[in-house]
Amino acid sequence: MAAIDDISIIPSVLPADFANLGSAVRDLELAGVDRIQWDVMDGVFVPNLTFGPDVIKATRRYSDLPYEAHLMIEAPDQYLADYVNAGCNQLIIHAESTKHLHRTLGRVKSLGAKAAVALNPSTPIEMIENVIDLVDMILIMTVNPGFGGQAYISTMANKIAGARDLAQSADHLVEVEVDGGISPLTVVHAVKAGARALVAGSSLFRHPEGLKSAVSELRSLALENI
């Protein structure tokens, strides 16, 4: 079955004002994004600490958009239910963070959420070939996780293409998402390689004409290069 071929713009909330996260997600929805990503960091799997489930849950009344939790954490299984209960519709599990990826993805599905797998730049696409039946989305990291504002790693093109091919081989719809350094300068590269879901943070929040213009520009560039 062919992979999803629409363009989705997904903002990372990491560059937002943490004192006004409710307003931030409301503004992002008004700007026309498709869903919102929460970069959950535990200070172990990656160096920084960010959002717990209670913080995410507190913003839920400000937006009706789908939420995805990008779990950059060790031993994610013990927290899966917390993030689903916080209002996250999709949980992204790093293949490097769990010894039993198949089991972890199955638990996500049993909680009623979509299950996605993220791969760090050094992790080969072959890591998820044998769990693709449980995967709703493949996330290719185009930076090393843990910090916002990093430069896009252009050598990930072949890996994005490999994710696209794996998604197309599945018997259900599988999205291919990229995360890291996505901006008007890099989005064409990612889309031509096969990405259709685009996570952007700094380039959206720092756009001189505001969030709505930033989202519109990124979407237009992506659609022109499918």
N, C-alpha and C positions, 0 to 999 in steps of 0.2 A: 504494500500500500504506500502511495506517495506520502512524503512528509508534508506538513502544513506549509502552505506557500504564501500566506499573508505576512505582512510585516507587523511586528509588535514592538512598541517602544516601552521599555520598562525602566523607570528611574530607580537608581539606588538612592535611599534616603540618607546615606552616610554624609553628604555635604550639607544637609539641611541644618537649620538652627535647632539644636536638641531641646531648647527651652520652649519651642513652639512647633512640636512635631504634628500636632493635630491640624494646625493651620497649613503646615507644609503638605500633608497628604491631600487636604482639601484643594489647595492651589494646584497640585499636580493633576488631580482629577479634572479640574477646570481647564487645564492646559491641554487635555486630550490624550494623556497616556493610556496605555492598555491595562496595565496592572502595576503594582508597586512591589519592589524588592527590599527586604530587610536583611542587611548584612549582619548576621549574628556571629560575633567573635568572642572567644572564651579566654584569650590571653595564653592559651596553651598550643592549640593547633596553629594559631596565628598570634602575632605579638599583642594585638590590641583587644580591648574589651568594649562591647557596644550594647546591643539591645537584648534585654530579657523579655520573656513572654508578657509580663505585666505591662511593660511599656508599650508593646505592640497592641495589646488588648485595649489600652486606654485611648488609642487613636481610632479604633474601629468605628466609632460613631461619627467620624468626620468624613468617611468615604465608603462608597459601596463597591469600589473596585476590588478585584481579586488581589490578595496578598500572597507573595511567595517569601518563604524564609530560607535564605542561603546560609545553611548551618556550617559555618567554618569552626567546628568544635570537635573535640575528642569525645569518643563514646556517645554518639548522638542518640542512641536508642532510648536512654532514660529520659530524654527531653521531648520526644516526638509528640506525645499527647499534649504537653504543655503548649506547644506552638500551634497545634491544630485548634486547641481550645481557645487560644488567643485570637483566632480568626484567620489563620493562614490556610489558604486553599491548596497550596503546593509547598512541599518541603524538598529542598535540594540537599542531597547528601553527598559529601565528598567521598569518592571511592577510596581515598587514602586514610579516611578517618575511622573505618570500621573493619574488623576482621571478617565479618560475615555479611557482605553487601546484600546478597540475595535475601537473607532474613530481615535485614533492616528495611529494605524496600517493601517487602511483604507487610511489615508492620505499618508502614506509612499507608499503604493501600487499605489495610484493615481498619484504619482510623477514619477512612472516608476522604482522604486527601490524595491529590496527585503526587506521584513519586518521580523525582528527577535526580540525575547523577551529575556531579561536577567533577571535572578532571583538571588537575594542576598542569602547568605547561610541560612538566617532565613526565607526566603519566600518559602512557599510550592508550589509544582508543580501544585496543583489544581487551582492556580491563573490563569492559562492560558488554562484550559480545554475548556472553552467556547469561546475562540478566536482562536483555533487551525486552523480553516479554513483560517485564514489570515496570518498564521505564516509559514515562510520558514525555520527558524532555531530557536532552543531553546538553549540559552546559560546558562549553569549552572556555577555560580561563585564558584570556589573552594578556594577563599580567599574573605575577605571583600574588596570591591572596594575602590580605591583611592590611592594606593601606589603600586609600583613595588617591586619585590624581596621578597614577603611574602611566608610563608610556606604553602604548600598544606594542605587543610582540608580533611582528609581521610574519615570523617564521611559523606561526600557528596555522597558516593557510591550508597546508596539506591535512592537518588534523581536523580542521573544520570540515573540509571536504570528506574526510573519512567518517566523521559524525553524520554528515548528510547521507552518505551511502548506507551507513548502518541504519539510519532512520527509515530510509526508503525500503530497506529489506524487511522491516517489521510488518506484522499483519495488523497493525493498528497505527493511529496517527501519533507521530513522535516529533516534537519541536526540536530545533537546533538553536540554542541560545549562545551568545558570546558575551563575555563580561570582562571589561578592563580596557581603559584607554579609548573607548568608543566616542567619536566626535565627528564633525563634518569632514575632518581630514582622513579618517580611518574607516568610516562606515562602508564606503564603496568596496574596499578590500575585503571586509568581513562578509558582506552580502554576496559578492561574486564568488567567494569561497564556499558559500552554501548556508550561511546563517540567515535566519528569518526573525529571530527574537533578539533584540538589541538592548543590552543594559548600559545605561549611561548615567553618570553622576555629575562630575565636575563640569562637563561641557554643557549640561542643561542648566545647572544652577548659576553658572558664570556667564551665560549668554548675555551680551549687552542689551538685547531687545526683550529679555524676559523669557519665562518658561514656555509660554505658548508659541512664540517664534522659534525657540530652540527645538521644541518637539516637532513642529511643522517642518522645519528645515531638515532635520534628521530623517523624518519619514519620507519626505520628497526625494531626497538623495538615495535612500534605500530602494524605494519603488522604481526609480528610474534605472536601477542597475540590477534588477532581478533577472 
